[in-house]
Amino acid sequence: MTYSDFTERIQSLDFPTYEADFPKSKANPVVVYQKGIDRSITSDGVIVFPQAEIIIHLVTERKDVASQPKLEKWLKANDFLFKMSDRYWDRENNFYITEYRFFIQ
C-alpha cells in the first residue's frame, strides 16, 4: 500500500480527517494523519522493501473513550498493525491527543 492509497482509505472514517495539520476549529473528534519515518530498504539505489511510518492523532476536547474504540476498530478492519504510542493534553491548543503509529509497505 502506498501513502496515497492510505490517504484515500482514511477518508472512509466517520471522523473529519486532516493531513499533517491540526484543525483550528473545535469540531471534535477529528483525525490528523501524516507520514513519519521512511524505513524502506534499498539495494543499489533501488527500493526493494518499501516501508513508511504512519502517525495518526485522534484530537478530542477531552479524553474520549467512545472515539478511541471506533478508530481502533477501523484500524483493525483495515489490517493496520497499530500501536497507541502516546496520549497527552495539548495545553497550547486546548485539546486531548491520542497518538497511533504503524507502518505501511
C-alpha positions in Angstrom: 0.0 0.0 0.0 1.3 3.4 -0.9 0.8 6.6 1.2 -1.6 7.9 -1.4 -3.6 4.6 -1.1 -3.7 5.1 2.6 -4.9 8.7 2.3 -7.8 7.6 0.1 -8.7 4.8 2.6 -8.6 7.1 5.7 -11.3 9.3 4.1 -13.8 6.5 4.9 -13.5 7.2 8.6 -16.6 8.6 10.4 -14.4 11.5 11.7 -13.2 14.6 9.8 -9.6 14.0 8.6 -6.8 16.4 8.0 -3.3 15.7 6.6 -0.5 16.9 8.8 -2.3 20.0 10.1 -4.2 20.3 13.4 -7.6 21.9 12.9 -8.1 25.4 14.2 -11.8 24.8 14.9 -13.2 22.8 17.9 -15.1 20.3 15.8 -14.5 17.1 17.7 -13.4 14.4 17.2 -11.0 14.8 14.3 -8.2 12.6 12.9 -4.9 14.2 11.8 -2.5 11.9 9.9 0.9 12.2 8.4 3.8 10.2 7.0 6.5 9.6 9.6 9.9 7.9 9.1 10.7 6.2 5.8 12.3 2.8 6.7 12.4 1.5 3.2 15.3 -0.9 2.4 17.3 -0.2 -0.7 19.8 -2.2 -2.7 22.0 -0.5 -5.4 19.8 2.6 -5.1 16.6 0.7 -5.8 13.8 0.3 -3.1 13.4 -3.4 -2.6 11.2 -3.3 0.5 9.2 -0.1 0.9 8.1 0.7 4.5 6.8 4.1 5.7 5.6 5.0 9.1 2.1 6.5 9.5 1.2 8.7 12.5 -2.4 9.2 13.4 -3.6 11.7 16.0 -7.1 11.5 17.4 -7.9 15.0 18.5 -10.7 15.5 21.0 -11.9 18.1 23.6 -11.1 15.7 26.5 -10.2 12.0 26.8 -12.8 10.4 24.6 -13.5 6.8 25.5 -16.1 6.5 22.7 -14.0 7.7 19.8 -10.9 5.6 20.6 -12.6 2.2 20.1 -14.2 3.4 16.8 -10.8 4.5 15.4 -9.1 1.3 16.7 -11.9 -0.8 15.1 -11.3 0.9 11.8 -7.5 0.4 12.0 -8.1 -3.4 12.8 -10.6 -3.7 10.0 -8.0 -2.3 7.5 -5.3 -4.6 8.8 -3.1 -1.9 10.2 -0.8 -3.3 13.0 -1.0 -0.2 15.1 0.3 0.8 18.5 -1.1 3.5 20.7 2.1 5.4 21.2 1.1 8.4 23.3 -1.8 10.3 25.0 -1.5 13.8 26.2 -3.2 17.2 26.8 -2.1 19.9 24.4 -2.2 23.0 26.6 -1.4 25.4 23.9 -4.4 24.4 21.7 -6.6 23.1 24.5 -7.3 19.6 23.2 -6.5 16.0 24.0 -4.4 13.9 21.6 -4.2 10.1 21.3 -1.4 9.1 19.0 -1.2 5.9 17.0 1.7 4.6 14.9 2.1 1.8 12.3 3.9 1.0 9.1 2.6 0.5 5.5 4.5 -1.3 2.8 
